[in-house]
Amino acid sequence: MSFLEIDDVHKAYGHHEVLKGVTLNVERHEVVCLIGASGSGKSTLLRCVNALEDIQSGAIRIEGDTVTGAGVDLNALRRDVGIVFQSYNLFPHMSVIENVMLAPTRVGGVSKSEARARGEALLESVGMSDKAKAYPDMLSGGQQQRVAIVRALAMQPRVMLLDEITAALDPELVGDVLEIVRELAHGGLTMLLATHEMGFAKEVASQVCFLDAGQILERGSAEQIFEDPHEERTQQFLSRVVKSGRL
Amino acid sequence: MSSSLVSEELQPGPTPSKPRQVTGLAGLGLVIAVLATLAMAKAASMVRDYNHQGTVATIVGVVLVVVSLYPWIFAFRAFVKARERSALLAQDDLVASRRVAASGREEAFICMGWAAAVLIVAFLIFFVFANSADGGGVVNVFFKVSVIKASFQPILKAFWTNIWVACVSEVLVLIFGLLVAVVRMLPGRAGAPLRAIAVLYCDIFRAIPAIVVLTLVVFGLPLTGVKFFQTIPTVWLGIFALSLTYTSYVSEVYRAGLSSIHPSQSAAARSLGLSYGQTLRTVLVPQAVRRVIPPLLNDFISLQKDTALLSVVGISEALLVANLYEAKYFNLSPIAVAAFLFILITIPQARFVDYLIERDTKRRAGGS
């Protein structure tokens, strides 16, 4: 039994099928990278794991417990599964520290002072402690994304889902954010990340999955996928990525 | 070096443009300015006649005429620039001539703008003071000083009712409007019946004119025999009626604000484990309220004005008292007093709303 099991998941918006039977097992402390073209279903898959989208068939299990379908305590599930979005989605009417403290105090049952202390420590470790009282609009994209990661970490999730978290950033800001993810990977956090940063995927991924048209077309170690892809679609995709100068 | 994306052929360059004409425009400006001053002189003499050649009226008249001379300055400047233009053109200095011509035309247009304003003011004065000699005219119908003096105090006192009725209604509307808006957003099948009731309420009360609701509530509810409605003061029934109407408007404003918050905010909150209610309370409503403050204040301005409707159901407020004095003196000046009081409280609020909207626009343009 794997830690996170995605079992033949189908997802459709109306008649448009986005996920056509995705099966994926993630072991504890594993970092799985999802790569693939826009519209291949990477983001949708992550949103399904977090139950932000409901699925039509199949199942998602965390430690053997099915977390899809009716009757599941979604709020409890989401406490265990953190997600960071491409567009940060910080709450603009709250300061950085309030953003970070919101979930622990409201749903984590942590006292205000404890949540503040923990939040400040986390901000410190991502180099953002001097911005605790700032509002999101005053921060750069890279800083906002670091806060968003801290906000998710504050709930001490067991799995982190990262949805193209550097795609909206200016190139010089990407490094800071990836550095944090690298540290989380070394710290043993289980992560499932959709990314366009192939170099980074190569570096941290214990498993790389190539998604194409709602299916995992090819999976394997980073070395195997990037150096010796078997599928023609994978080869085409990677050669286009190389052409654009991103690998 | 060849690419299908880059064309080798050069476009022909434009011929240098000539400076535009100034003299004609300056002449037109001067004609309008002279006409405006003549009109203002006539208006000033009417003001003076109304006040039987009094000193104050004479001074006012003179000031009006002097002010009306202001656009002349720009006409003369335009003429000066027109001459400069021809001189520079004779020297073949095309660029400088073009610049002078442009600024000369601008002066001529400024002259016309001011002259037009002077004309409008002069005609307003004509209208106000026309027929004033034989006791008619706007001045005597709407602004009879003796009647204003007699009625101002009591109307001002009655206006206090309009203010506190408006304030109490606004608080009720703020609370219940949000409540209705939130009910309309209840999720799932369980929420459906309540959503339907909220929609029905909004549809009905936005459709009925406020004056009809007021009549039905104030005259009708005490007749139902329900003790509560018979014992509370009539003015509270008025507040109830106004709140019923405006809650439906304001709930729409809130709803627009709530649905203008990007779904990603909701997704972010839910992904942190917040429940639907918590998401609404901590993330959606605070942001929505900030956004809807300007339209909300606009609705409040209408509500304040609609407090005058209470006069229809016999509640003593500014318009009702003004009506009494109007009947007593057979003159509309007391109504004008009521109008003046409404203007007095509304204009600052309207400016405040403009300020808030401008600030929001700036903020949106500046950040994110």
Interface residues (C-beta under 8 A of the other chain):
Chain A: R47 N50 L52 L74 N75 A76 R78 R79 G82 I83 F85 S87 N89 L90 F91 P92 H93 L102 A103 R106 V107 G108 P136 D137 M138 R151 A152 M155
Chain B: S264 Q265 A267 A268 A269 R270 S271 L272 G273 L274 S275 Q278 T282 V283 P286 Q287 R290 G367 S368
